[in-house]
Amino acid sequence: MNETTTIICMLRGINVSGQKKVPMTELKKLFESLGFKNVTTYIQSGNVIFTSKMPDHKMISGTIEKKIREQFGFDVPVIVRSQPEMQIAVDNNPLIKEKDIDSEKLHITFLESSPDKDKLDKIHTFHFEPDRFIIAGRNVYLYCPDGYGRTKLNNTFFENKLKVRATTRNWRTVKELLRIASGMNL
């Protein structure tokens, strides 16, 4: 029998500038209709925390993407992490430990899968100072001192260069998603 796992689900590109509108109450009901338990949403940008016995991340994201397409009529990339994976992402942020880092300017871009080595080698030839990034597995740690809205190191950049789907959350949101997930009783 499968164990119950706490999952953090991040939808890319909903409720941004009036595009792909999805009310959180409807999104919560959609997740519940898929059999997920303890469904909680966090802010309007498509963060959902829930528990599931479904072990496979690709199966979870594919099921959610299909249901969103059926119910709302548009495609939304869905990236998922288990609570332990999110804890590791937070604990291993190499930028937070650096001197003079403003945590308000930190972000993590979550990749759907680990990129190929050749693409990783190529992406490190790009520099957009003062912005910086460090890739570790399926996480891209970003520091954007002038703000994420001004960086060239956005989802599209990483998707184009690494050929994997991506979504980004600021450091405060990442930590809050982890806090909510860590508080769920299994």
N, C-alpha and C positions, 0 to 999 in steps of 0.2 A: 504494500500500500504506500502511496506517495505521501511524503511529509508535507505539512503546510509550511509555506514560505511567505515572508513579507516581501512584496514587490513594490518598487518605485517605478512608475510609468511616466515618461515625459513625451508629450505630443508636441510635434514641431509645427509652429505656424498657425495655431488657432487663435482667434480673438485678437489679432494684430491688425491695427488700422482698419477695423471694420471687416476684415477678411475672414472667411471660414468661421463664422460665428457658431459657437457651441456653448449654450448656457451650462454652467457647472451642475445644476440640478439634473438636467437631461443627461449629461455625461456620466454622472454618478449612477443614474438609473440604467444606462447602457451597460456599464460595468457589472452592475448587479444582475442584469438579465443574462450575462455570460457566465453566471455562477460564481463570480468573485465575491469574497466576503470582506467585511470591515472596510468598505470602500469610503475613502476620505479624499476630498479634492483640496488643493492648496493653490490659491490665487487663480486668476482667470486665464493664465497662459498655458493651461493644459498639463497640470501635475496631478497625478492620481496615485494614491497609496492604497494597497489592498493586500489581502491574503489569498493564496491560491495553492491548490494541490497540483497544478499543472507544472511539470518540472522544466519544460523547455522554453527558453526565452523567445526563440523564433516562433514557436507555436503561440505563445501568449501575444506577441506583437502582431503576428499575422491575423489572429482571431479578432483582435481589437480593430485593426485597420479595416478588415472586411466589414465588420459591424458598423463602423463609422461611415464607410462608403455607402452601405445599404441605407442607413438611417438619415444621414445628412447630405449625401450626394457628392462628396468630394473626398480626395485622397489626403491622408495625413500620415506622415512618417511617425512611427512609434518606437521609441527606444526604451528598453527596460533594464533595470538593475535590481538585484536582490538587495535586501538590507545589508547583509555582510559585504557585498561588493561595493555598496555606497560607503560603508564605513572604511573600507580599505582605500577608496578614492580620496576620502577626506583626510585620513591619517597619513597618506603618502604624498600629499601636495608639497612638492619641493619648493614652491615659490613662497608659501606662507612662512617658511623658516628664514627667509632672507631678510637682511636688514633694510629698513626704509621701504618695505612693501606696505601699501595701503590696501587692506583687505577689501575695501569697497570697490577696488578696481580689479579684483580677482574673479575669474570665471572658470568653469570647466565645460569643455565641449565633450559630450558623450558620443562616442562612435558606436555604431551598431555592431561592428566586428573589428578585430585587429587588422590593420592595414598590411599589405605586402611589404616586404623588406625593401624592394627597389623603389617603391613609392615613398617610403619613410626616408630613404637616402636622398631622394630628389627634393622632398619638401624642406629639408634642412638647409637648402641653398637659398631659400627665401628669407629676407630680413625686412621688417617694417618698423624700424626703430621709431619711437621708444617701446613699441609693443613687443612682447616676447611670448614664446610658447615652448612648452616641454611636453613631448608625447611619451606616455607610459602605458603600454598595452592599449586598452580601448578608451583611454582618457587623454584629453589634451588640456593641460593646465595653461591658462592664459593670464597674462598681466597686461592690462590696457590702461596706462596712466591717464590718457586723454578721454577715456570712456569707450565702452563697447560699441556704441553707436557710430564711432568714428574710425574704428579699426578695419583694416583689410583682412584681418584674421577672423573672419566670420564663418558661419556654417557653410556657405557656398564655396568659400576658399578651400576649406578642409575637404568637403565632398568632392570638389573637382580635382584636387591634388591627390587625395588618398583613395578615391573611388569607393567610399563607404558613406552611408547615410549618417547624419550628425544632428545634434541639437545642443544648444548651449544654455546654461543656467549660471546666474551670478552666484558668488560664494555664499552670500546670505541665504539665498533660496536653497542651495545644495545642503547647507547645514540644517535648515528648517525641515527639509524633506527627510533627512536622516533622523532628526529628532522625533518627528511624527512616526516614522517607521519603527524606530527603536522603542517607542512607547506602546506598540500594538501587542496585545496579549495573544499568543498563539494557543 
